[in-house]
Amino acid sequence: MQYPMKRAFSKVSFPKYNKPEIRTEIPGPRSKQLLSEMNVLQETRTINFFMNTAKSQGTYAVDADGNVILDVFGHIASLPLGYNHPAMAEAASKPEWLPFLLQRHALGVQPPEEWPRELRETLMRVAPKGCSEVLTTCGCGSSANENAFKAAFIWKRARERHGSEPTKKELQTCMQNEAPGSPQKSILSFEKCFHGRTLGCLSATRSKPIHKVDIPAFPWPVCPFPRLSYPLEENQRENREEEDRCLTRVEQVIHTHPIPVAGIIVEPILAEGGDHAATPYFYQQLRRIATNNGIAFIVDEVQTGCGATGKFWAHEYWQLDNPPDIVTFAKKMQVSGFFLKGEFRPAQAYRIYNTWMGDPLRMLQLDVITNVIEQDNLLKLVSDTGNFLKPELERISRENPYLIANVRGKGTFLAFDMPNGESRDQFLFEMRQKGVHMGGCGENTVRLRPPLIFCQQDATVLLETLETVVKNMKVSGNHRESAPTH
Ligand SMILES: Cc1ncc(COP(=O)(O)O)c(C=O)c1O
């Protein structure tokens, strides 16, 4: 079958929006037509609407039917500066970008001469404390974590060999996928965590069975993640007991699991799994356990990184004495990869490697993003907007305790629970019909993942819409009698 040549994308323009403008149901007729066109070729059930990207601006997405929608989901937390940010558009029109648009480098063989400077001045500029090096990967968070796991395994085996080269036997047996060359080593992760969908990552991911079923997995250990009670200030004693219970389990598993643990991976907020976080104490203790047992401590900042919590890296809230060994990133950073301590660089070349090893074009974008974050003081804006939004959500929760509970999060990285998955999905649908696009996570959670430019005016639109929807909403399912918990 022949398909017509695709049309070029239309030119970027900068209309201004400050409230939703709804013309059709969402998805509207044009989106529905595109869905059926696309469905012949691919799965489309995950798509909410098609976009007119050129007309979208700031925090507002314009869909293919001309609806103007406040975007509080931001392409699954991956849109740092909103749509068509003027600084990005200006930078992208500069001649320096053109060579990186016209070809893509194999950065491990022939990097552009600008690359060392970019690594130093763009990426290392935002390096988490304690990480002296950085490695870029294919672009997605999964590739960042996948390679971080490899770095942890290679580090662990090098330590066990006291730094000497792999033996002849190891080199032979690895070709048969057998020990000692392919050693029995594991990555410990937590219930409800999400670290990606590639084969290695999927063995660490524990959020939803549908992501994992039918796919062979490494038999790696999983530990319970603390389920905190909200509000945190009123439940400190119970929460500490809960965290200690989980920490005890981590230590037990490390000492008893048949496959020795080489790395612990944890998200600062378990996002896909329902936005669950622990207190700094929990992470401080995890760090201590990792150090005491010679295990790499990997922090997955794919979703939390790049400012959405009000700090550039969410783990800055933990105030660790000894920083993480590896911090992975992607999404809002546009570039994916991981920061690492020097000792995690493999002794041999080609061990963590692929064709592209990153993308200079995305690095140019990141340069703009970090400049705008700094110049426009976006971390403060995120905190200020969050400090306005969270108490308002808490008020709405107090007024509608059967519909909205457990308001939580930092900065604009906020979430709340609804009675069940059905009512959550109904809520998201109704919000979208009124021009506010939000996301779900976990079983019954609503998550906010706006761009960093999301301001009080946007938050007000969100709150007003939310209150209208909540007022009109009939609770589906049978959970009206009891307040929800996560
Ligand atoms: C914490 C975390 N890690 C890893 C990933 C995987 O990233 P990607 O979907 O870009 O592969 C995600 C994606 O949502 C994530 O939230």
The ligand as a MOL file (V3000), in Angstrom:
LIG
                    3D

  0  0  0     0  0            999 V3000
M  V30 BEGIN CTAB
M  V30 COUNTS 16 16 0 0 0
M  V30 BEGIN ATOM
M  V30 1 C 11.2170 7.1300 37.0160 0
M  V30 2 C 11.2470 6.6660 35.5990 0
M  V30 3 N 12.2810 5.9370 35.1750 0
M  V30 4 C 12.3700 5.5140 33.9070 0
M  V30 5 C 11.3730 5.7930 32.9990 0
M  V30 6 C 11.4750 5.3000 31.6020 0
M  V30 7 O 11.6620 6.3720 30.7450 0
M  V30 8 P 11.3040 6.2290 29.2000 0
M  V30 9 O 9.8430 6.0320 29.1110 0
M  V30 10 O 11.7730 7.5250 28.6160 0
M  V30 11 O 12.0820 5.0740 28.7020 0
M  V30 12 C 10.2630 6.5490 33.4040 0
M  V30 13 C 9.1820 6.8400 32.4620 0
M  V30 14 O 8.1070 7.2480 32.8030 0
M  V30 15 C 10.1970 6.9940 34.7400 0
M  V30 16 O 9.1620 7.7000 35.1970 0
M  V30 END ATOM
M  V30 BEGIN BOND
M  V30 1 1 1 2
M  V30 2 1 2 3
M  V30 3 2 2 15
M  V30 4 2 3 4
M  V30 5 1 4 5
M  V30 6 1 5 6
M  V30 7 2 5 12
M  V30 8 1 6 7
M  V30 9 1 7 8
M  V30 10 2 8 9
M  V30 11 1 8 10
M  V30 12 1 8 11
M  V30 13 1 12 13
M  V30 14 1 12 15
M  V30 15 2 13 14
M  V30 16 1 15 16
M  V30 END BOND
M  V30 END CTAB
M  END
